[in-house]
Amino acid sequence: MSEPTFDDIFDELIDPNEELQSFLMSLDALLPEALLLLVSDAGTLFEGVRPLVLSPSLREQLVRQAKGIDGFVAGKMDNGGGCHAVYLVKLSAVLIISCAAAPAEDWRPDSSITTLLHNTLDLALYRQEREMLVAEHEQSVRQISILQQQHGKLVEDNFRQYRLNQEREKEYARKLESEIAKQTAELREANVRLEEISRLKSDFLANMSHELRTPMNAIIGFSELLTETSLTEEQYDYTRTITQSATSLLTLINDILDLAKIEAGKLELERLPFDLAEVIGNVAAMFKIPAREKGVSVTSRIDSRIPKKIMGDSNRLRQILINLVGNAMKFTERGGIDIQVDYEREAAGRIVSRFSVRDSGIGIPPDRVEAIFEKFTQADGSTTRKYGGTGLGLAICLQLVELMGGHLAVASEVGKGSTFYFVIPLEEASAEAISLKEHKGTGRVKGATGGRILLVEDNAVNQRLAGILITREGYEIEVASDGAESLEHLQSQSFDLVLMDVQMPNMDGMEATRRIRAIEADPLQRQNYVGLRARKEPLVIVGLTAHARKEDELACYEAGMNGFLTKPIIKAKLAMILSEMMPRLSCLEHKDPS
């Protein structure tokens, strides 16, 4: 076999077409979801692994336009899909790309998709150039070997070229590393901005919650008190309408806050024993009257194999079912609504059960089934106008069910009704857990021991409402308008419990609570406060706030509060927390020993 000659080496140079095909293969690997087509200046077509089919006229138009501008040119394929073209100067070719995962609006010059694609093209070109450099390197080595044998005087020049190629590769690598570092820094800055936006959103929702719940507290509280007075039938009907409308508005506020908590990963489920039949019965009872008015029946059934007492979050389960039954009631004009809990199987010591809400309503078109579980989306654009609602309920239900370890789905047929169902594992409540809850739930007899309560609240309407509710529970009440005034009251009077509003002018409830705890811990300061110096235990302080987030509750406890009550003030919840907190102090003497 004859030795290779100098001419043989140059015969093995990479063909330009092979270079373009190699680049396209590299880009295919970097963009696994994209359809690619490369058109050289000579008009040669190179198809990717996933070919992009275009009509010749469209292809020629895109090639012509791409060569005329710096950046991406948008086009519309025959099948209606979008595509974009860009001229690659280094390859003397036009790249046409289509990616279904990137909508047309994401291809703006300053968008992250466009930036990412430019970086991907640079990386593919870099890999291509690197392959060329490797080929050149191998070629140079072979040239050196041949030239050493045949043309010794050319060895030094070729070796110098080899070193220049190496330096060029290193320089390109340095530039690429610098660009990557720059892009990384920009991404970090973007993440910081996103975190700040998220924080501002959370603060906004918290403030909106407070501003909305404060007037809602008065509307719901006084309308409920009004229903307990002597009213005509018409007046009673008007009052109940106000209460129901306010409750509906409060539900919407809670939905928005729940959605924010779920998206932030801050919603936690309770794990307490509850009566499943009682939850199902309560939900069915809520809709009996509106169902009777529409001529629709509401029935419920629970499989006998499912335990009566369950461990879990009864409030969130009730919330899911109310949403599903409420939707069914909204879209059902005749027939009935059936709530069922069926036994599926037993797994890992738990009973896997199927909860379903079946209706005979208008049904959902097949192409809109998935959309109804998206936030702010409904099956039909006219739904909001005709039936009301924001499209949040099902999105929240879906995520609550997933938190419970299940999945929410729907089977529906237009004109024949829908069945929403979710399958979750249920854990039977132990006798110990049931006994503990019953023991905690045992309250004192209303008015049996009495007691004095200091209400710290800046809103005059809420002062009046809370005063009425507390007085009706059999307690004496004193009112302070802010935290500083509450300290003045404690200097001269004794109280069994403080209801402390969190957000107030001058001195808020958090600061006032911290001051009280600091005074209790200092024997010298405590002597100046009649309401604190004679106490054997710390003064019980219950936070009263329109903020309803978990972090707000934790902040109250961290400040030194013993309990937490959200607005609107529900009479039953107020009575419960007072009955739980007051007995511990009912036996204390309130007289000043001095």
N, C-alpha and C positions, 0 to 999 in steps of 0.2 A: 504493500500500500504506500503510495507516494505521500510525502509530507505536504501539509496544507500550505498554500501560497498566500501572499499578501492580498491578492485579488479575491481568493476564496473567503477571507474574513469579511470583506465588504459585501460579498454576495449574501451573507447571513444577517445583514441589517434588518431591523424590524420593519415590516411592511406598514405603511400608514393606515391601511384598512384594519390590520391586526391591532394596531394601537387604539383605534377608535372602538373596536369590538371589546378589547381588554378593559378600556375605560367604562364601557356600558355594563360589563359584567361586575366590575367593582361597585358601580353605582346601584345595580340591582340588589347586591348584598346589603348595602347601607339603607336602601328604601324598599323593604320587603312588601309594602302594601301599594306601591306605585306602579303605574303602567308607563313604560318608557319607549321613546323612539328617538334615534339620533340620525340627523341628516347632514352629511358632509357638504362642503362647498361644491364638490363635484356632483352632488345630487344622489350619492349612494345612501341607501337606507340601512340602518342597523337597528334590529329589534331586540328588546330586552326579553328576559325570561317570561314576562307577562306582557305580550305585545299590545301596543296601542294602535287600534285600527282607526284610520282617518281617511276621509275622501281626498283624492289628489289635490282638488282645488283648495280645500281647507289647509292641507299641509303646506302647499306653496304659499298661501296667504300668510300663514304663521311664520314661515321661514323668512319671507320678505320683510315682514314687520319686525321680527326679532333682530334682524341685521341692522335695522334702522335706529334702534333705541338701546339704551343701557338699562337693562332690567327685564322683568317678566312681561310678556304679552298674553292677554287672556283670549281664549277661544271657546267655541261651543261645538261639541262633537255631535255627530248625526243622531246618536241615541239620547241626546239631551244633556249628557254629562259635561262638566267643565274641564278644560285643559289649559296649560300655560306653556309658553315657549320662551327660551332665553338663548342668546348667542354666546358660545364659548370661544373666546378669541384664541386661547392657547391651543385649541384643537381644530380651529377653523371649521366649526360645525355648530348646528342648531339642535338643542335638546328640547324635546316636547314631552311634557309630563302631565299625568292625570292621577289625582289621588282623592278617592271618595271620602277619606277620613278628614280632609281639609276643605271646608266650605269655601266658596268663592270670596266671601267677605274677609277670610283670614289671610288673603294673599296681598294685603296692602304692603307698600314698600317698607313701612316701619313695623310691621307685625312680627311676632315671634316666629310664626311659621316661615315667613320669607327669610328672616335672619338664619333660622335653623337650616333651611334648604341651601342658602348660600354657603354656610359652613360645611354642609355635607358635600356640596360640589367641590369646594376647596380641598376637602379631605380626599375625595376621589381623584382629583387632579394631582394632589400630592402623592397618593399611592401610585398613580400612573407614572408620574415623573420619577418616583423612586424606583419603580420597575425599570424605567428607561436607564436610570443611573446604574442600577445593578447590571443591566445588559451591557451598558457602555464599559462598566468596570471589567466584566468578564471578557468583553471584546478587547479592551486595552491590554489585559494580561496576555491574551493570546497573541496580540500584535507584538507585544514586547518579546515574547518567546521567539516568534518568527524573525522579527527584525534583528534580534541578537545573533541569529544564525545567518541571516542574509544581508542585513543592513545595520551593522553595529553602530554606525554613526547616528542612527535615528533613535536609539534606545533612550537616551537622556530626554529628548523632546517628548516622546510618548509617556515616559514616566512622569514628567512634569504635568502633562495633560491629565494623567490619572489622579495626581494629587489635587489638581484644580477641580476635578469632578467631585472628589471627596469633600473639599472645602465648600463647594457649592451645595452639596447635600446637607452639610452641617449648618450652613447659613440658612437654608430653607427650613431646616428643623428648628433652629432658634427663632425664626420669624413665626413659625406655626405655634411654638410653645408660648411666645409672647402674646399672640392673638388669642390662644386658649385661655391664658391667664386673664387677659382683658375681659373676655366674655364671661369668665367665672366671676370676676369682680362685679360686673354688671348684673349678673343673676343674683348675687348676694344682695346687692342694693335693691333689686326688684323684690326679693323676699322680705327685706326689712320694710319696704313700702307696703307690701301685702299684709304683713303682720300689723302694721299701724292702722291700715284700713279696717282690718278685722277687729282691732281694739276699739276703734271709733264706732264701728257698727254695733258692737256689744254695748258700749256706753250709751249710744243713741237709743237702743232698744230698752235699756234699763231706765233711762230718763222718760221715755215715752210711756213705759209701763207705769211709772210713778204718776206722771201727769194724768194719764187716763184713769187709773184705778182710784185716784183721790176723789174725783166727782162721782165715779161709779159707786164708791162706798156710800155716799150720801143718797144717791138715787135708789139703790137696792135696799139699803137699810131703812130709810124712811117709808118707802113704798110697802115694805113688809110690815112695818109698824102700823101703817095706815090700814092695812087689811085686818088688823086685830081690833080696830075701833068699830063703832056702830056706823054702818054704811048702808045706803040703799043698794039694791041689786045692781043698778046701773053704775053707781059709784064703785062698787066692789069689782065689777067687770073692768072698768077703766083702770083701777089700781093694779089688778092682776096683769093687765096688758102692759102697763109700765114695767112691772117687775119682770115679766117674761121677756120683753124687748131688751131691757137692761142686761138680763142674764145672757141673752143671745149675743149682745155686744161684748160682754165679758168673755164669752166662749171664743169669739173671734180674736180678742186680745191675747187670750191664753194660747190659742193655736199659733199665732205669730211668735210668741215667746218660746213655745215648745219647739217650733221649727228651728229657731236660732240656737236653742240649747242642744238639740240633736245634731245640728250641723257642726257645732263647736265641740261635740263629744262630751258634753257636761251633764247630760240627762242620765240620772241613775234610777233604777227600778227598786221599789221597796220589796221586802220579803217578809210578809206578815200573814198569819192565818186569816182566812175569810170564808164565808159561806157562799159557795158558787151559785146555789139556787136563789139566794137572796139577791145577788148581783143581777142574774138573768131576769128575775122577777121585777126588780126595780126598773131595769131598762124597758121591759115590756110595759110596765105600768105607766111610764112617762109618756108613752105614745098612744095609750088607750083612748084618751079624749079626742086628740086630733084625728085619730083613725076612725072613731065613731062619727065624727063630723063629716068625714069624706066617704063614709060607707065602706071602709076597709077594715078587715079583721087583722088582729095581731095575736099570734099564738107563740108559745115557747115549749120546748121539750128538752130534757136532759137525760142521757143514757143512764140507766140504773147502775151500770158498772163503774161510773165515775164517782169518786168519793165526795161526800157532802162538804167537808172542810178541806180547803186547798191552801198551800203556801204560795205567796206571790204578791203582786201589786194589783189589788182589786180596783183602785182608782183608774189606773191606766187601762186595765181590761175593760172597765165600764166605759172609759172614754172611746176605745176602739168600737165597742158595740153600739154606743150612742151615735157615733158618726155613721156607721154602716146602716143602722135602722133609720136614722134621720134621712140619709140619702134615699133609702128605699121608700120611705114615706113621701118624700118630695116628688119622686117620679112615678108613684103608683096612684092611679085614679079609681081603680076598681080591683076587686079580688082580695088578696090578703098578703100579709108579711109573716114569715115563719122564722123564728129563731131556734136553732137546734145546736146541741152539743152532743157529738157522737164519739163513742169509744173506737179508737183505731187499733192500738196495740200497746203492749207494755215493753219498755226498753230502758235498761240501766236503772231499774227501780222507779221509773216514772211512767205515768200513763199518758201516752200520746193521744191527744184528743183533737177532733175537728169541730171548730166553731163555724157555723154558716148562717147567713141571713139571706133568705130567698124571698123575692117579690114577684109580682105579676105586672110590673110596670112597663115602661116604654122600651126597655132594653138598650143595648149599646151596639153601634155598628162595629163589625170585626176590625176595621182599620183604625178604630179609635180606642180599642181596649187598652193598649199599652199606655197611651197618652194620659188616661185619666189618673194614673198614679204619679204623674209628674206635677211638680209644684206650680200653682197658679194656672193649671190647665184643666179644661173640662171636655167632655166628649163632643160638645157642639158649641160653636161660638155664641149661639143665641141662648144657651142655657142660663147664663148669668142674668140676662134680661128677663127671662120667663120664670126661672125658679130661684134665682138668687145664689149666693155663695161665692167663695173666692177660689175654690179649687185647691185649698190647703188640706182639707180633712183627710182625704185618702192618702196623700203623700205622708202625712204624719202617722196615720194608721199603719202604713206599710213599714215605716221605720220603727215604730213601737213594736210591731209583731216581730221584726227582725231582732230587736233587742231581747225579746222573749225567747229567741231561738227558733222562730218559725218563719213562714213566708205567706204573704197575702196574695190571693189570686181571685179571678172572677170568671165565671162561665155565663155567657149572655147570648140572647137571640132577640133581634129587633122585633118589637111588638108582642113578645111573649114573656119578657121579664129577665131578671138577672139573679145570680147567686154569688155573693161574695163569701169567700171562705178562707180560713187560715188554720193551720195545724201547728199546735204548740205542745210541748211536754208539760204535764201537770204533776206537781208533787203533793202527796197527801200530807196534811198538817198533823204533826204528832200531838198527843194528848198534852204533853208538857208545854208546847208552844201555844195551844189553845188556852190552857189554864193561865199561862203568863199574861196573855192578852186580856182575858176576862178580868184578871186581878188588876191590871193597869187601868182597865176601863171602868172600874167601880168608883164612882164619884160620890161626893157627899150629898146629903139632902139639901136642896136649895134653901138658902137662908138659915140653915141649922146653926152655923157658928158665926155668921156675919163676918165682918172684917172691913178694914179701911184700905182703899186703893187710891194711889196717886196716878192720875192720867196726865201724861205729858204730851201735848198735841197742839200744834200751832194753828190748825184750821178750825175756825169757829163752828162750821157745820159739823165736822167730824167730832168736835168736842161735845156738841149737843147730842149727836147720835150715840156715841159711846157712853155718854153719861146716862142716857135713858136705858140702854141695854144693861149696863152694869148695875144700876139701881134696881131694875126689875129682877136681877139675880139675887138681890138681898144684901148688897154691899153698900157701904158709904163711899163717897167719891169726892176727891179734891182735884182741881184742875190747875195745871201749870202750862204756860204757853211756849216755853222752850227749856233747854237743858239748864241754863243758868237759874231760871226761876224754880226749877225742880229742886236744885240744891238749897235755895232759900227756904222752900217748904220743909225740907228735911232738917233744917236748923232748928225749927220750932215745933214740928209735928212728927208723930210716928205713923207708919203705914205698914200693912202686911205685904203689899205687893205694888210694884210700879209698872204701869203700862207705858212704855217709852217709845214714842215715835222716833224713827231713825233720822229722817230728813227734816231739819228745822233750821230757821235762821238763828243768828247769834251764837248758840251752842247746840250742835246736833246731838242726837241720841247716843251715838257711838262715844263721843267725847264726854258727855255727861255720865255715861256708864263707867268709863275708865276713871273719871274723877271720883265717883262713888266708891269704886273698888279700892282706889288709892287711899281714900279717907278711912275706909274700913281697916286697911292694913296698917294705919298709923295711929297708935293709941292717943297721942296728943291731939291730933286733928279730930279724932272721933268724939272727943269730949265736947266739942263745939256743936255737935249735931244731935239733937234730941232723938231724931228718927234713926240714929245708928248706934249711939253709945250703949244702949241697954240691950242690944240684940246679942243672942248667943250664936246665931247663924247669920251668914250674909243676907242682905236684903234681896228678895226675889225680884228680878227685873225681866220683863217679857217684852221683846222687841215688837214694835208695831210699824209695819212698813208696806208701802205700795210696790216695792221691789219684790219680785217673786222668784228670782233665780237662786239656785243652790248655793252659789258663792256668796250671795247676800245673806243667806241664813248662816253660813259658816262664819262670815264676818261678824255677825251679831254675837255668836258664841265666843269668838276670839276676843271681842271687846269686853266680855264678862257677863253677857246676858244668860239667863237660865232657860228662856223659851223664845218662840218666834211665831208671830201671828201676822198673816198677810191681809191686806185690804183687797177687796171690800170685806168688811167685818161680817162674817156669818154668825148669826146669833148662837147657833148650836156649837160652833167651834169656840167661840168666846166663852160660853158656859163651860165647855169641857176643859179648856186650859185653865180657867179659874178654879174649877173644882179639883184639878190635879195639883195646882200650885199652892192654893190657900191652906189645905188641911195641915200641911207641914208646919205652918206658923200659927195656927189658930190657938194653940195653947200658950203662946208667948204673952208675957205681960207687956203692955205698951206704956206703962207709967214710967216717968223719969225718976230713977232711984234717988236723984239728988233732992 
